[in-house]
């Protein structure tokens, strides 16, 4: 686990160091950092919503398995919950696109 963390820190350091040593870093540095920020934002959002959706479906299937008569109520609540969870990822996508395409 420690080696994975070290590898991640080195990767981030290399990504942030590359624009610093470029000849035109002064004018394009903000755009380079915004690309990295947008990528990280949508990646973290997708990871979080994927975990959340997995937990929601897991809970719903366990609830239906324990009480099959409550299928309608559990299924409806699960679909609404999944839609709300997915909307968080879509909001992150919109913010990432705004970060990428706004002229700074």
C-alpha positions as CSV (number, residue, x, y, z in Angstrom):
1,X,0.0,0.0,0.0
2,X,2.8,2.3,0.8
3,X,4.5,1.7,-2.5
4,X,1.2,2.5,-4.3
5,X,0.9,5.8,-2.4
6,X,4.5,6.6,-3.3
7,X,3.9,5.9,-6.9
8,X,0.8,8.1,-6.9
9,X,2.7,11.0,-5.2
10,X,5.5,10.7,-7.8
11,X,3.0,10.6,-10.7
12,X,1.3,13.8,-9.4
13,X,4.7,15.5,-8.9
14,X,5.7,14.7,-12.5
15,X,2.4,16.0,-13.8
16,X,2.8,19.3,-11.9
17,X,6.5,19.7,-12.7
18,X,6.2,19.3,-16.5
19,X,4.4,22.6,-17.1
20,X,6.8,24.4,-14.7
21,X,9.8,23.5,-16.8
22,X,8.2,24.3,-20.1
23,X,9.3,27.4,-22.0
24,X,5.8,28.9,-22.2
25,X,4.7,27.9,-18.8
26,X,3.8,31.5,-17.8
27,X,1.0,31.8,-20.3
28,X,-0.3,28.2,-20.5
29,X,0.2,27.1,-16.9
30,X,-3.3,27.8,-15.7
31,X,-4.8,25.9,-18.6
32,X,-2.5,22.9,-17.9
33,X,-3.5,22.9,-14.2
34,X,-7.2,23.2,-15.1
35,X,-7.0,20.2,-17.4
36,X,-5.4,18.2,-14.5
37,X,-8.1,19.5,-12.1
38,X,-10.9,18.6,-14.4
39,X,-9.6,15.1,-15.0
40,X,-9.1,14.5,-11.3
41,X,-12.6,15.9,-10.5
42,X,-14.5,13.7,-12.9
43,X,-12.3,10.7,-11.9
44,X,-13.0,11.1,-8.2
45,X,-16.7,11.8,-8.9
46,X,-17.0,8.6,-11.0
47,X,-15.3,6.6,-8.4
48,X,-17.5,7.9,-5.6
49,X,-20.7,7.5,-7.5
50,X,-19.8,4.0,-8.6
51,X,-19.2,3.0,-5.0
52,X,-22.4,4.7,-3.9
53,X,-24.5,2.9,-6.6
54,X,-23.0,-0.4,-5.8
55,X,-23.9,0.1,-2.1
56,X,-27.4,1.1,-3.0
57,X,-28.0,-1.9,-5.3
58,X,-26.5,-4.2,-2.6
59,X,-28.8,-2.9,0.0
60,X,-31.8,-3.1,-2.2
61,X,-31.2,-6.6,-3.3
62,X,-30.6,-7.7,0.3
63,X,-33.8,-6.0,1.4
64,X,-35.8,-7.7,-1.4
65,X,-34.3,-11.0,-0.6
66,X,-35.3,-10.6,3.1
67,X,-38.8,-9.3,2.3
68,X,-40.0,-10.1,-1.3
69,X,-43.4,-8.4,-0.6
70,X,-41.7,-5.0,-0.3
71,X,-40.2,-5.2,-3.8
72,X,-42.2,-2.3,-5.2
73,X,-41.3,0.1,-2.4
74,X,-37.7,-0.9,-2.3
75,X,-37.3,-0.8,-6.1
76,X,-38.8,2.6,-6.4
77,X,-36.7,4.0,-3.6
78,X,-33.6,2.5,-5.2
79,X,-34.3,3.9,-8.6
80,X,-34.8,7.4,-7.2
81,X,-31.6,7.0,-5.1
82,X,-29.6,5.9,-8.1
83,X,-30.9,8.9,-10.1
84,X,-29.7,11.3,-7.4
85,X,-26.4,9.5,-7.1
86,X,-25.9,9.7,-10.8
87,X,-26.8,13.4,-10.8
88,X,-23.7,14.1,-8.6
89,X,-21.4,12.7,-11.3
90,X,-23.2,14.7,-14.0
91,X,-22.8,17.9,-11.9
92,X,-19.1,17.1,-11.7
93,X,-18.9,16.6,-15.4
94,X,-20.5,19.9,-16.0
95,X,-18.1,21.7,-13.7
96,X,-15.2,19.9,-15.3
97,X,-16.4,21.0,-18.8
98,X,-16.8,24.6,-17.5
99,X,-13.2,24.5,-16.1
100,X,-11.9,23.2,-19.4
101,X,-13.7,25.6,-21.8
102,X,-13.8,28.9,-19.9
103,X,-11.2,31.3,-21.2
104,X,-9.1,32.3,-18.1
